[in-house]
């Protein structure tokens, strides 16, 4: 590839993406196919400002978050991720670029997850994504943790914390054996309670957010744990 001249056949596999090579890459192909079919996706651009990513990735926006597209390897596949604030609404891949673009168009126009899943079954979404849409993500996330075999050893802790009227209003998640209780699952800066397991003991701390309010919540969690695990 000479300086200033891009040979897309060196970047994209012609066996699967000859149309993209001819058109000038993924972004150019999405714009071209959208225009041919009277679809407006707004501004479409690459995820990278330089290098191969300029021709192999694409982004567009919706009111509910970014829509990102990547190319599959070893086969023709356009992978779409519908991103939310700190979570993913839905994701999946299809070999048909027009179907992908149509799914992006429907999402931009406000289609619900159930509608998207029915019309475009290549897109998969989970229980918590549906809960975010329904407005009960915190309640559903507590149920998911309390029912998942992955967290069986923490069932007593989960149900204990969930029994507290203040703590069950926080969004729970596990990361590296640490239970995090977020004040706002859409805003990491709002603060969280961290409950870390060390052997047979749990250590409780607060991070970020409004210090006084978090301290009260952390003390409530510490008290529950002390009286039930000591």
SEKOLSE-55298 format. One record per residue: residue in one letter; x, y, z of N, C-alpha, C in turn. Coordinates in steps of 0.001 Angstrom, whole numbers, plus 524288, in hexadecimal, padded with zeros to 5 digits. Layout:
BEGIN
AXYZXYZXYZ...
//
This chain:
BEGIN
X803517FB5F8000080000800008000080372804CF80000X80353807DB7FBE48069B80C7A7FB64804AE810BF7FEFEX808448143B80072806D98188D803DA802BB81BEA80134X7FE5C81CF0803F97FA328202F801ED7F65881D427FE86X7F772818597FD337F3F1815367F9F57F25B8105E7FD01X7ED4D80F8F7FD957EB5780B24800967E97E806DA7FCE9X7EBC4802437FD827EA1E7FDB27FA877E6957FA7A7FE10X7E1867FB097FD5F7DDD27F881800EE7DE027F2998008EX7DFF17F0717FC467E0547EAC17FBD57E4677E8927FF95X7E7BB7EBFC801B57EB797EA5F805A77E93D7EAC880B29X7E4C27ED5680B977E2477EE2D810AD7DD667EACB81144X7DA5E7EA7C80D247D5747E78880D357D5FC7E299809EAX7D3AC7DE6280BB97D3EA7D960809057D0237D9728045FX7D2457D9557FFA77CF1B7D9B17FAE77CB5A7D51F7FA53X7CC6B7D0BA7FCDF7C8DD7CC437FC927C3967CD7E7FF0CX7C3977D0FB802E27BECA7D225805C77BD007D7D08053AX7C0A17DB51803E57BF537E0DD804017C0E17E3B67FEFAX7C0217E1267FA8A7C1727E39C7F5907BE577E89C7F4B4X7B96A7E8A87F6677B62C7ED4F7F5BF7B8337F1DD7F904X7BA497F0B67FD9E7BC757F4D3800EB7C1777F6FF7FE90X7C48F7F38C7FC647C96C7F5477F9DB7C82D7F8F47F55BX7C4507F77B7F2427C2D47FAAA7EDC27C0AE7FFFC7EF70X7BDEF800017F3E87BB4F804C67F59B7BEE68086E7F8B2X7C30E806377FB097C6A48098C7FDFF7C6C28087E803CFX7C4CC803E6805747C4F38028B80AF97BF868021480D5CX7BF5C800D2812637BA6A7FFD5815057B700804B88155FX7B92B809068172E7B60B80DC8817B97B3C780F718127AX7B70C80F8E80E8B7B53781123809537B0F380D7A80762X7B15F8086C808887AD77804A3806C57A84E80561809A4X7A88E8066080EC07A3C480750811C07A0FD80C2F80FB3X7A3E78105280EBE7A1958152480CB379F3E8142C8074FX7A21181150803FD7A03D810487FEA779B3680D0D7FEAAX79B29808CC8018D7968680567801B3791F78083B8044AX7930C80B5A8083D78EE580E6B80AC478C688122A806E6X78F9A814EA8040578D8F818B18003178A5F816017FBEFX78C35811777FA227896480E947F619783F080CF57F7E7X7836180C207FD0277E6A80A357FF2077B6180E5C80229X77CFA813428018E77A1D8178D803F977A3B8176F809E5X77E7D8159580C2477EFC8152C811D7782B88195B813CBX7812081C11817EB784648202C81A377865D81E5581F8AX78B6781D3081FEB78DC581B92824D7790938200B8278CX78FDD824C682596792B982924827CC79870828D082637X79BD182AF08296A7A16782AD08283E7A3B48257482965X7A633823338258A7A8D081E268261E7AEA881F0282584X7B1AE81D01829337B74C81DB4828EC7BA1F818F882AFFX7BF3F818B782A497C24E8144A82C397C354814CE83215X7C48C81073834957C5E88109383A1C7CB7E8126083AF7X7CEB8811FF836E97D434813908373E7D53E8181483386X7D8CC81B81835057DA2A82005831C97DE9281ECE82DF2X7E12E81A6982ECC7E579818FB82B577E6078131482B2EX7E92A81122827887EA2580B8C8272C7E5B080884824C2X7E5F3803578254D7E2137FFE9822E07DC8E800B882500X7DC478026F829E27D7258033A82C3E7D3CC8072B82966X7D63780A9B826687D33C80E658235D7CFE280BC181F39X7D1708070B81DA47CEB8804568195F7CBD17FF7581B2CX7CCA87FDE4820157CA6A7F8FF8220B7C67A7F9C18266EX7C5AD7FE9E828257C2177FFB482C6E7BE738042A82AF3X7BA2E8049182DCF7B67C808D882CE27B36B80A02831D9X7B1E580EE8832677AE99810BA836B87AA408142B8349AX7A5C5813E5837257A18D817A18364379ED98185883B83X79BE881C7B83C087997E81DAD8410D7939981D13840F1X7917C81BE08458878BDD81BD68465978AD181EAD84B77X785ED81FCB84C96784A38226685180785E781EF685634X7864F819E0855507875681646859A978D07814A685A05X7905D816DD856BD795DE8159A857057983B81472851B6X79D2F81325851CA7A00F8123584CF579EBE80CE884A92X79ED180CAF8457079E4B807D18428C7A391806C983FF4X7A62080287841597AB518016E83F447AB3C7FC8983BDFX7AE567FCAC837AE7AE837F85C833EE7B4287F6AB83322X7B4FB7F18E833497BA1A7EF3D832397B9757EAF682E25X7BDB27E9B282B767BD9C7E583827977BF6A7E06582A00X7BCF77DC1C828547BE957D6F782A187C3707D51F82738X7C6357D1758298F7CAE17CF2E827307C9BD7C9AB82549X7CBD17C840820B37CB277C2FC81EAC7C5D37C1CE81C78X7C27A7C5B481C4F7BD3B7C51B81A157BAEF7CA8D8197AX7B6DD7CAF2816647B44D7CFFC815C57B08C7D0D281A52X7B1917D4AC81D617AE2F7D5CD821D37AECB7DB7B82371X7AA647DE0A824327AA507E35C826327A8317E31382BC4X7AB8B7E44B82F837AA1A7E3D7835007A84A7E91983714X7A37C7E937838F67A11D7EE0E83AE17A06C7EDD5840C8X7A2127F1F98436E7A1307F27C8490A79E317F78784A07X799BA7F6FE84CA3796997FB8584E28798157FCD3853C7X79B0D800FF8546079D3C8024B85976799AC8060285C7AX7999B8053F861A9796CF808CD8651979AAD80B8D8689FX798D280DF086CBE79C3E810728708F79E2180C5987477X7A2E680AAE873D97A55D806CF8774A7A3458014487687X7A0678003A8724879E877FAF38713779D667FA6B86B6BX79C5C7F5AB869BC79B127F495864437954F7F326863D8X792937F5BC8604378D177F47185F5D78C927EF2385CADX78F537EE838583E78EF67E9B88552D793AB7E96785188X794B77E4A884FB0799137E3FC84C0D7983C7DF11848CCX79B007DEC98446579AA67DA388410679CF57DB6083BB4X79D4B7D75C8387479FA17D7FB8335679C4A7D5C982EF3X79CD67D81B82A5E79A0A7D654825B979D9A7D6FD820FBX79D257D38E81D047A0447D4358184479DF47D8308147BX7993F7DA10815AB796697DD8881219796DC7E332813F4X7999F7E65D810FC79A787EBCB8128D795607EEE8812BAX791CF7EDEE80F1C78CE07F0CC80F1E7899F7EF77813ECX789A97EA8E8157D786CE7E90A81A3C789247EBC481EFAX78E4A7EBFE81F39790E27EEBE8237B78F437F4798239AX78F637F6FC81F1C78DFA7FC8081EC4788437FD4D82041X784E77F9BD81EA077F567FA2081FF477E7A7F9AA825D0X781847F6448285C781247F5BB82E09782DA7FAC3830BCX787197FD1682ED6788EE8020883104784CF8064783048X782528065982BC377E3F80A2F82A9D7799B8098D82E4DX777EF804B382F2E77382803B5832AB774C3805648383BX7799580449839F677B2D805C683F3A77B3C80BBE83FCAX77D4080E6283BCF77D558142183BEE777D68166C83C0DX7742C813B9839A076ECC815AD8396676BA28145083E48X76E208117E8420376B868108E847017693580B31847D3X76A7D8077184485768708021F8454476A1B8000C84A98X766A77FD1584D13767E07FAC58522B76B507F5F885169X76D897F40D855A3770AF7EF518554C76D817EAB58534CX768C47EA3E85524765747E5E48535B764647E65584D7FX7637B7EB0B84BB3762917EBDA846187677B7EAB7842F4X76BE77EC97844D8770DE7EB9184234771FA7E5BD84207X7712F7E30984665772407DD6E846A376EC67DA47842FFX769FD7DC1584246766547D95B83ED17679A7DA5683914X768AD7DF38837C2769A77E0A08324F76F257DF2D83087X772DA7DF5C83430778547DE45832E377A857DA4B836C9X779287D5598361D77AA97D15C839F5780837D08183A8EX783A67D2AB837077894E7D224837BA78B2B7D54C83C71X788097D91C83E1A789677DC38842B4787507D99384797X78AC27D8A684B477895D7D61185023789CB7D9E7854B1X786397D971858597867B7DCB185D07784E37D973861C1X7869D7DB2986647785BE7D82586B04781977DA7286E8DX780D37D7C2872C477CDB7D93B8769E77DDC7DEA5878F1X782CF7DFD7879F6783F27E4E587C5F783327E9558787CX7843A7E85887374783407EC5E86F7E77D757EDB186F3FX77A347E99A86F65774977EA8086F64772EE7ED7D87444X7757E7EC4F8789E774437EF0B87D80775AD7F4D087D30X77A0D7F5FC87AA677B747FB7C879EB777337FE47876CEX775417FBB9872DB771267FE2386FAD76C147FEAE872BCX76AE57FAD687603766067FAE58790B7665A7FE6987DD4X76B1B8001187F3676BB480398883A376C41800FF888E9X76D4D7FBD7888FC76DF77F92688E05773177F62088E3DX777417F89988C4F77C597F5FE88BF677E877F4708914AX77DDB7F7C38953177FFD7F69589A5E77D657F1BC89CA4X778477F19F89C93775637ED2689EBA776B97E81989BD9X776EA7E84C896BA778137E3A0893A177DAB7E1DB89475X781537E582894EF786C27E400895C4787787E13089AFCX784CB7E2E689F07785057E01A8A404783037DA838A35DX77EBF7D9DD8A07277C927D4A389F9D780557D13A89C88X782CC7D382898907867E7D08D8955C78AEE7CE7A898B6X78D2A7D1C789C047917A7D01289F6478FAA7CBEE8A340X78AF77CC9A8A54C788F87C8F48A93F7878A7C3A38A6F6X786E97C36D8A1C4785507BE8589F40789BA7BBDE89C45X78E0A7BEA189B60792397BC8F8981B795C07B8C589B16X796B37B443898B979A2F7B06B89B1A79FC47B27689B74X7A12B7B632898437A66B7B873898657A7997BADC89DB9X7A3827BCAB8A0547A44F7BF708A53D7A21C7BC788A9EAX7A1C67B74F8A94B79F747B41E8AD697A2137B50B8B2AEX7A74B7B56C8B2B67AA0C7B6118B7A97A8F67BB568BA32X7A6B17BEF08B7367A57D7C41A8B95C79FA67C4DC8BA49X79C877C0B18B9B7796D37C13F8BA1F795317C3B78BF4AX7977F7C1F58C397795F47C4078C8AD7970B7C9DB8C900X79B9F7CB7A8C71C79CFC7D1068C72A7993A7D42D8C3CCX798217D24C8BF25794AE7D5178BB8B78F4A7D5D88BDEDX78D147D1A88C00B787CC7D1FA8C236787AE7D5438C72CX78BF17D5178CA1878C487D8448CED478C327DE0E8CD75X78F6C7DFA98C9C378F997E5248C83778A887E6DF8C5A0X788367E3588C2AF783507E4918BFFD77EDD7E5748C3E0X77F5B7E34F8C88D77B417E3DF8CC7977B157E9568CED4X77F427EC5B8CE2077F737F1AE8D03977CF07F5738CC5BX7792F7F8758CE2E776267FBDD8CABC7798B7FFF68C809X77DDA801898CA8078146805768C817784FE802F98C429X787287FE948C59078B177FC198C23C788BF7F9B68BD57X783EA7F7E58BDA7781A27F5798B9027801E7F96B8B4D5X780BC7FE7C8B60E77FED8028D8B220784D88036F8AEDDX78936800FC8B06D78E21801818AD9578E9C7FD398A97EX791857FE468A55F792207FA818A117796B97F6E48A241X795B87F1BA8A2E0799E87EE178A45879C8B7EB8F89F9DX7A19E7EAAE8A0217A47B7E7BF89C1E7A9687E58C89E95X7AB4C7E13989C5F7B0177DECF89E497B4887DFE389A7BX7B9247E0F089CA87BDD47E1A98998F7C27B7DFC989CBCX7C4EE7DB7D89AF67C9917D96089D9B7C8837D85F8A368X7C4417D59A8A4817C2E07D4268A9D97C1707D8D68AD3EX7C0897DD418AAD27BEC67E1DF8ADB17B9307E3218AC1FX7B5C47E38F8AFFC7B0637E5228AEF37B0257EB128AF0FX7AE617ED4D8AAC07ADFF7F2FD8AA527A8497F4948AA7CX7A7107F8518ADBD7A1C47FA628AE1E7A1EE8000B8AC55X7A038800FF8A7887A0A88062C8A52579BEE8098C8A662X79CE980E6E8A7B0798B18121D8A8AD7958A812FE8A3AEX7983E8135489F47795BE8143289A3479890810D289633X795EE80CF089413798758095D89062799D580C0588B39X797E1810C788A617990A813A38859379D3D817D288659X79F098186488B2E7A2DC81C8188C5C7A6CB81A7489057X7AB66818F388E7C7AF65816D1891F97B14281AC4895FEX7B0C781FC1894BD7B2A1823CC898527AEF68249689CF7X7AA5B8223789CD27A696822E98A1147A839820108A607X7ABF681C758A58B7ADF2819B48AA207ABD8814348AAACX7AE918110F8ADCB7ACF680BB08AEA27AF28809968B3BCX7AC9E805848B5A97AE728029E8BA347B1467FDC68B832X7B5EE7FCBF8BA467B8F97F8328B8B67B9277F4548BD32X7B7CC7EF818BC217B7E67EB628C0187BB7B7E7168BE17X7C01D7E6C48C0547C4287E3298BE907C4B47DE908C253X7C51E7D9F98C0257C5B67D54D8C3607CB7D7D4278C445X7CCE47D37E8C9297D2317D2058CAA97D1CE7CD4C8CE3EX7D28F7C8AB8CC117D1E67C3E48CF1A7CC477C33D8D0BAX7CB517C3228D5C77C6017C2918D7D57C3987C7CE8D936X7C6677CC178D8407C4867D1408D9B07C3677D49E8D4E8X7C01A7D88D8D5C47BEE87DC5D8D1BA7C09F7E1BF8D39DX7C34E7E4968D0427C4E37E9EA8D1637C17C7EDA98CE48X7BF5F7F1978D0F37BBCD7F54F8CE857BE657FAA28CE2AX7BDFA7FD0F8C9957C016802528C8DF7BC9C8054A8C515X7BD6E80A748C4D47BA7880DCC8C1427BE388106C8BD81X7BC60811618B8C17BFB8813CA8B4CC7BCA0817C98B1ADX7BEC981C918B1367BC638209B8ADFF7B766822BE8B057X7B4BF825E08AD547AFA8827E98AED87AFC082BA28B376X7AB2282C638B5BF7AA6C82FDB8BA337ABE482CE18BF24X7B02382E6E8C1A17B2A582B6F8C5C77AF0482A218CA4BX7AC1E82DF08CC497A8D982D0F8D0E77A49A828FC8CFDAX7A1EF8298B8CB6C79DBE825D38CA2379FE5820558C951X7A44181FF08C69D7A6A281AD58C5B37A8748185D8CAC8X7AA6C81B978CE607AC3B819918D3697A7C48171B8D66BX7A32E819828D62E79E96817568D8D579D2D812078D688X79D39811AA8D16779BFF80CB98CECE7A022808978CFF2X7A51080A2B8CFE57A9498067C8D10B7A8DA804748D696X7A781807E58DA477A6DA806408DFB67A24B802718E04FX79E278035A8DD46799AE7FFCA8DD7579B467FA628DB83X79E3D7FA3A8D73F7A0127F53B8D5317A3C67F2998D904X7A7507F5A38DB5A7AB127F37D8DF137A8577F1318E3D0X7A4617F3E28E5A37A1767F2058EA3279EAE7ECDC8E90FX79C2A7EC878E4A17997F7E7B18E32079D5A7E3298E2CBX7A1AF7E4158E05B7A59E7DFF88DF9F7A7F17DE5A8E4DBX7A9127E2358E8407AB6C7E1088ED507A7CF7DD908F095X7A2C87DEBB8F08C79F1C7DBD68F3CC79D777D6A18F177X79ED27D5A38EC9379D257D0BE8EA1B7A19F7CD3C8E862X7A66B7CF508E8487AAD77CC308E6A17AF117CBB38EAD9X7AE3E7CE178EF4B7B22A7CDCF8F36A7B1647C8ED8F6C8
//
